[in-house]
Amino acid sequence: MERGMSRVCAVALALLALVNWPGLAVAQKSSLPPNVIAPSGQNSVIRNQLELAKKLEQQALEGYMAIPGDNSVPIDPVSHQAATDAYLLLRAARHGMGWQKEAKKYPDPVLDLVYKRVDEAWNLSRSLVDHANQPQRAVQDGNQAIRLLNQVLAMMP
């Protein structure tokens, strides 16, 4: 009896997950073409994504720094979109680097270090997207993300 109830609960949970799945997967809107934010294992594509992400992150930071300290003015939608696009580019570059790491027969310490910094920059760039109401935090995290991207771009081939 208890085993049958467990199966019924498992099936019910699986069905609920399937029914609600599309509601959970909300894509972020990008102003960039899909091929630009598509992951790739090629170094040239990853480098281009990182350079564009850095440029967009800087553009977003300018908008966040223009906000008065009392938050009386909302974030400029163009700056917020730049932050979102930078985040998406970092995610794509990180994904492509993950493919590179998986393809290596032996660990590559430089790739591991670069990947770690891209991962950290990706996490920091999220602040500009999610914490528009906290411009000081967003600016601090955005500046750190740009510093990490500068290091990454200097280390990449």
ZITAFEN-V988678 format. One record per residue. RES is the residue in three letters. SS is DSSP state (hx for helix, st for strand, lp for the rest). OMEGA is omega in whole degrees, -180 to 180 (NA if undefined). Layout:
BEGIN
RES;SS;OMEGA + RES;SS;OMEGA
END
This chain:
BEGIN
MET;lp;-179 + GLU;hx;180 + ARG;hx;178 + GLY;hx;179 + MET;hx;178 + SER;hx;179 + ARG;hx;179 + VAL;hx;179 + CYS;hx;180 + ALA;hx;179 + VAL;hx;180 + ALA;hx;178 + LEU;hx;179 + ALA;hx;179 + LEU;hx;178 + LEU;hx;179 + ALA;hx;-180 + LEU;hx;-179 + VAL;hx;-177 + ASN;hx;-175 + TRP;hx;-180 + PRO;hx;179 + GLY;hx;-179 + LEU;hx;-177 + ALA;lp;-180 + VAL;lp;-180 + ALA;lp;177 + GLN;lp;180 + LYS;lp;179 + SER;lp;175 + SER;lp;-179 + LEU;lp;176 + PRO;lp;-178 + PRO;lp;-178 + ASN;lp;179 + VAL;lp;-179 + ILE;lp;178 + ALA;lp;178 + PRO;lp;178 + SER;lp;177 + GLY;lp;-178 + GLN;lp;-179 + ASN;hx;-178 + SER;hx;179 + VAL;hx;-180 + ILE;hx;179 + ARG;hx;179 + ASN;hx;178 + GLN;hx;-179 + LEU;hx;178 + GLU;hx;178 + LEU;hx;178 + ALA;hx;179 + LYS;hx;180 + LYS;hx;-180 + LEU;hx;178 + GLU;hx;178 + GLN;hx;178 + GLN;hx;179 + ALA;hx;-180 + LEU;hx;178 + GLU;hx;178 + GLY;hx;180 + TYR;hx;-180 + MET;hx;179 + ALA;lp;-180 + ILE;lp;176 + PRO;lp;-177 + GLY;lp;-178 + ASP;lp;179 + ASN;lp;-179 + SER;lp;180 + VAL;lp;179 + PRO;lp;179 + ILE;lp;178 + ASP;lp;-179 + PRO;hx;179 + VAL;hx;178 + SER;hx;179 + HIS;hx;178 + GLN;hx;177 + ALA;hx;177 + ALA;hx;179 + THR;hx;180 + ASP;hx;178 + ALA;hx;178 + TYR;hx;-179 + LEU;hx;178 + LEU;hx;178 + LEU;hx;178 + ARG;hx;-180 + ALA;hx;180 + ALA;hx;178 + ARG;hx;179 + HIS;hx;178 + GLY;hx;177 + MET;hx;175 + GLY;hx;176 + TRP;hx;179 + GLN;hx;180 + LYS;hx;-180 + GLU;hx;-177 + ALA;hx;-179 + LYS;lp;177 + LYS;lp;179 + TYR;lp;180 + PRO;lp;177 + ASP;lp;-175 + PRO;hx;179 + VAL;hx;178 + LEU;hx;179 + ASP;hx;179 + LEU;hx;179 + VAL;hx;179 + TYR;hx;-180 + LYS;hx;-180 + ARG;hx;176 + VAL;hx;178 + ASP;hx;179 + GLU;hx;178 + ALA;hx;179 + TRP;hx;179 + ASN;hx;179 + LEU;hx;-178 + SER;hx;179 + ARG;hx;180 + SER;hx;-179 + LEU;hx;180 + VAL;hx;-173 + ASP;hx;-173 + HIS;lp;178 + ALA;lp;180 + ASN;lp;177 + GLN;lp;-173 + PRO;hx;180 + GLN;hx;178 + ARG;hx;-179 + ALA;hx;180 + VAL;hx;179 + GLN;hx;-180 + ASP;hx;179 + GLY;hx;177 + ASN;hx;179 + GLN;hx;178 + ALA;hx;179 + ILE;hx;177 + ARG;hx;179 + LEU;hx;179 + LEU;hx;176 + ASN;hx;178 + GLN;hx;-179 + VAL;hx;-178 + LEU;hx;177 + ALA;hx;-178 + MET;hx;-176 + MET;lp;177 + PRO;lp;NA
END
